[in-house]
Amino acid sequence: MVKENLAICLEKLKVSAAKAGLSPSDITLVAVTKSAALPGICEAVDLGVTDIGENKVQEALLKFEAVNAYAAKRGARLRWHMIGHLQTNKAKEAVAMFDLIHSVDSLRLALEINKQALKINKVQDVLLEVKTSLEQTKSGFSCDEVSGVVKEMISLKNISVVGLMTIAPEVSDPGQARPYFRRLRELKNDINGLRILSMGMTDDFQVAIEEGANMVRIGRGIFGERT
Ligand SMILES: *Cc1c(COP(=O)(O)O)cnc(C)c1O
């Protein structure tokens, strides 16, 4: 099933990339494995998936070594993405594991990531999570805060802000998510030095790509509905 699902996602990605004037290789597909069991994840790796997204450190720890070992046997090196809310007390484990943390939503967290990255002599790439809609439940910086936060973080030598991430509100028609994606793209364009725009999930990634996403996070679309 992963094979068919992935093929459908890649076809959709290709169509949307073309609409945005991009080639499919300009867009990173992060396969979100939070619901998936090892066999499904390994199948995805066999099919060429190189970027794995998890929303919880503890869940990622359960899969990290086994999936990396599987990939290594096939000569592949995976990149791991932390996409969920990160508690400061998990920053150490996150920095040890993840190539990109999409969910930096406070300066306090950024300081802790910087501190932990310094300890292992790493420069941790991160995205700032931005609340492009006004739901109370969401974490993230407000649009107005972002450029100031980017400036403050320049002095942190072991953390590098490489882009922005947002989660669009749940809407009945994916087209309704368009303004939120557009807002994030405009924010990114206003700030020098940002290259990654992580937006779009199973239900709305095509709209996100049309609006400039170059990284999409797809779970159910690849691994099926979460049970
Ligand atoms: C679960 C999750 C996704 C993937 O969602 P799907 O609807 O399964 O594609 C993407 N981003 C974040 C932050 C998530 O938690």
The ligand as an SDF file (V2000), in Angstrom:
LIG
                    3D

 15 15  0  0  0  0  0  0  0  0999 V2000
    1.1790   14.5480   11.6980 C   0  0  0  0  0  0  0  0  0  0  0  0
    1.8020   15.7540   11.1540 C   0  0  0  0  0  0  0  0  0  0  0  0
    1.9440   15.9180    9.7630 C   0  0  0  0  0  0  0  0  0  0  0  0
    1.4240   14.9180    8.7510 C   0  0  0  0  0  0  0  0  0  0  0  0
    0.0330   14.9300    8.7720 O   0  0  0  0  0  0  0  0  0  0  0  0
   -0.8200   14.0660    7.7190 P   0  0  0  0  0  0  0  0  0  0  0  0
   -2.1400   14.7310    7.7220 O   0  0  0  0  0  0  0  0  0  0  0  0
   -0.8210   12.6840    8.2260 O   0  0  0  0  0  0  0  0  0  0  0  0
   -0.1160   14.1860    6.4150 O   0  0  0  0  0  0  0  0  0  0  0  0
    2.5780   17.0660    9.3140 C   0  0  0  0  0  0  0  0  0  0  0  0
    3.0300   18.0020   10.1670 N   0  0  0  0  0  0  0  0  0  0  0  0
    2.9170   17.8860   11.5000 C   0  0  0  0  0  0  0  0  0  0  0  0
    3.4520   18.9620   12.3700 C   0  0  0  0  0  0  0  0  0  0  0  0
    2.2960   16.7620   12.0320 C   0  0  0  0  0  0  0  0  0  0  0  0
    2.1780   16.6370   13.3670 O   0  0  0  0  0  0  0  0  0  0  0  0
  1  2  1  0
  2  3  1  0
  2 14  2  0
  3  4  1  0
  3 10  2  0
  4  5  1  0
  5  6  1  0
  6  7  2  0
  6  8  1  0
  6  9  1  0
 10 11  1  0
 11 12  2  0
 12 13  1  0
 12 14  1  0
 14 15  1  0
M  END
$$$$
